[in-house]
Amino acid sequence: MPDPARLFQSLSDPVRLRLLRLLVREELHVQELVAITGLSQPRVSKHLGLLRKQGWVDQRKEGTRSWYRARSGDDAPGGTALLPTVLTLAEELPQTDGDDERLVLALGARQAQAKAFFSAMADRWETIRLRYAQPEFDLGLMGGLAQPEARVLDVGTGGGALLPEFAATGARVLAVDLSLPMLVRARKRCRGQAAGEVDFCCGAAEALPLGDGACDVVQCAMVLHHVARPARVVAELARVLRPDGRLAVTSFCAHHQEWMRSELAHQWLGFERTEMERFFRLAHVTPGRWLQRGPRSPDGSGNGNGPNAADWPEVFLMTGIKDADHGG
Ligand SMILES: C[S@@+](CC[C@H](N)C(=O)[O-])C[C@H]1O[C@@H](n2cnc3c(N)ncnc32)[C@H](O)[C@@H]1O
């Protein structure tokens, strides 16, 4: 049980209430909190330190970045009773005016990075892709999941490398991507192939242009590390999946390759298996297989694009099945 005097003292500053209010809404790193609040970094860090000490927020280190998020439910100080009251009172603070709008802008900035990067890289993307691609995943998983007539969604299709594989099964495929230049590449690729029915749509993984339960199979290959809110994206992938439908996600395993943020517009330095399983379960998808591979050997067909071949992290593939009693 925390010392009540210290606990209430930790709430006795409007800056801390403001930070806590934001961190209940979203996991944010220090620079984002600085941008949203307009406060100096030392000030934000000092108050985060106090919130952390009293158990209001958790810190997560990812490379050189520190992420913070508010504890919730029984994990919050005072259990489930105190935090909602604190947040209601925090809403009355004039200092929070505009924070929600600036939070939306901060999240939009995360998404804009990926969009700008892929739109500029569309011509060169396939060369980069070869450095990490795991053909075993592409063929074994992606092709293997679809059946004739299955409704398949490929989210963040990029150059559409996996589309012919899907279309060859006789599945009806919708390919979605945030970047129009990437979609143009994907469409070109399918034109040359004896592919089945493939449609293309420019859209965001966060708000897919489909109704609940519209798909039999949803895949999202090497996209999650680029998106603003990975857990939300997994929930959206699951929303459009029918009960008992199959979800397949690939991305990088957790790593420390900071260069991937600046050079490849990665928002997240990969994911732990436990984290992915949490995303799946929150989305009512039962986790299935987990495979990890790579990096590929520097033999000309594989790695070598990073500072060193060895700097490319492992890639994982995780599959899951949407709970039978959920959605659709
Ligand atoms: C690394 S590429 C992967 C392409 C393809 N899935 C593959 O495995 O080859 C990531 C793709 O995701 C797209 N993307 C990034 N963020 C997205 C988002 N929020 N919604 C939809 N597509 C997104 C990018 O435009 C890019 O084409």
The ligand as an SDF file (V2000), in Angstrom:
LIG
                    3D

 27 29  0  0  0  0  0  0  0  0999 V2000
    7.7920   -2.6620  -45.2170 C   0  0  0  0  0  0  0  0  0  0  0  0
    6.5130   -2.4290  -46.3840 S   0  0  0  0  0  0  0  0  0  0  0  0
    5.8530   -4.0620  -46.4780 C   0  0  0  0  0  0  0  0  0  0  0  0
    5.1430   -4.3350  -47.7620 C   0  0  0  0  0  0  0  0  0  0  0  0
    4.6020   -5.7640  -47.9470 C   0  0  0  0  0  0  0  0  0  0  0  0
    3.5990   -6.0810  -46.9530 N   0  0  0  0  0  0  0  0  0  0  0  0
    5.7160   -6.7730  -47.9350 C   0  0  0  0  0  0  0  0  0  0  0  0
    5.7970   -7.5770  -47.0070 O   0  0  0  0  0  0  0  0  0  0  0  0
    6.5000   -6.7370  -48.8570 O   0  0  0  0  0  0  0  0  0  0  0  0
    5.3210   -1.5640  -45.4080 C   0  0  0  0  0  0  0  0  0  0  0  0
    4.1170   -1.0590  -46.1850 C   0  0  0  0  0  0  0  0  0  0  0  0
    3.1240   -0.6540  -45.2560 O   0  0  0  0  0  0  0  0  0  0  0  0
    2.5440    0.5670  -45.6620 C   0  0  0  0  0  0  0  0  0  0  0  0
    2.0330    1.2410  -44.4730 N   0  0  0  0  0  0  0  0  0  0  0  0
    2.7350    1.8310  -43.4780 C   0  0  0  0  0  0  0  0  0  0  0  0
    1.9050    2.3180  -42.5490 N   0  0  0  0  0  0  0  0  0  0  0  0
    0.6540    2.0070  -42.9560 C   0  0  0  0  0  0  0  0  0  0  0  0
   -0.6360    2.2410  -42.4120 C   0  0  0  0  0  0  0  0  0  0  0  0
   -0.7910    2.8830  -41.2620 N   0  0  0  0  0  0  0  0  0  0  0  0
   -1.7040    1.7940  -43.1000 N   0  0  0  0  0  0  0  0  0  0  0  0
   -1.5580    1.1300  -44.2810 C   0  0  0  0  0  0  0  0  0  0  0  0
   -0.3580    0.8930  -44.8460 N   0  0  0  0  0  0  0  0  0  0  0  0
    0.7350    1.3260  -44.1840 C   0  0  0  0  0  0  0  0  0  0  0  0
    3.6570    1.3070  -46.3460 C   0  0  0  0  0  0  0  0  0  0  0  0
    3.1670    2.2920  -47.2450 O   0  0  0  0  0  0  0  0  0  0  0  0
    4.3930    0.1750  -47.0450 C   0  0  0  0  0  0  0  0  0  0  0  0
    3.9260   -0.0290  -48.3400 O   0  0  0  0  0  0  0  0  0  0  0  0
  1  2  1  0
  2  3  1  0
  2 10  1  0
  3  4  1  0
  4  5  1  0
  5  6  1  0
  5  7  1  0
  7  8  2  0
  7  9  1  0
 10 11  1  0
 11 12  1  0
 11 26  1  0
 12 13  1  0
 13 14  1  0
 13 24  1  0
 14 15  1  0
 14 23  1  0
 15 16  2  0
 16 17  1  0
 17 18  1  0
 17 23  2  0
 18 19  1  0
 18 20  2  0
 20 21  1  0
 21 22  2  0
 22 23  1  0
 24 25  1  0
 24 26  1  0
 26 27  1  0
M  CHG  2   2   1   9  -1
M  END
$$$$
